[in-house]
């Protein structure tokens, strides 16, 4: 439980005992603020000519004005802080979402790499089992060499279905295994 403090302060040349749960330093700062306001307004000639009641009312109004200006600024800063907090939350949320997506994509990529590696092994195995993978490539190379010597007119002539398959493979550079 907080301890109540009694502190003597001087306000406008008079000693007052302030009591509160705030620290003695805080209570002294409050008194110093009141003294600075009194000093500020005592420098104004028209203020000094007013009655004590009017002077006190003007001081109270100006202190209240200071309070409301600070309160307004505080509220504005609080709103800005809350907006930044929301923005930060949204950015963190997006970051986590993107990290999850990236992890899923990395896992999918790893699976595809493994699948690709397995497929490459299957291709090598099938070519080995068939025993003519090198022969097929040599055949297509021979066909390309022979077709280079054929005049363009012969190449453009209508072809049977089997011939066009060989020509199209040669043009695309793809070989059927």
Buried (B, 14 or more C-beta within 10 A) or exposed (E): EEEEBEBEBEBEEEEEEBEBEBEBEBBBEBBEEBBEBBEEBEEEEEBEEBEEEEBEEBBEEEEEEEEEEEEEEEEEEEEEEEEEEEEEEEEEEEEEEEEEEEEEEEEEEEEEEEEEEEEEEEEEEEBEEEEEBEEBEEEBEEBEEEBEEEEEEEEEEEBEEEEEEBBEBBEEEEBEE
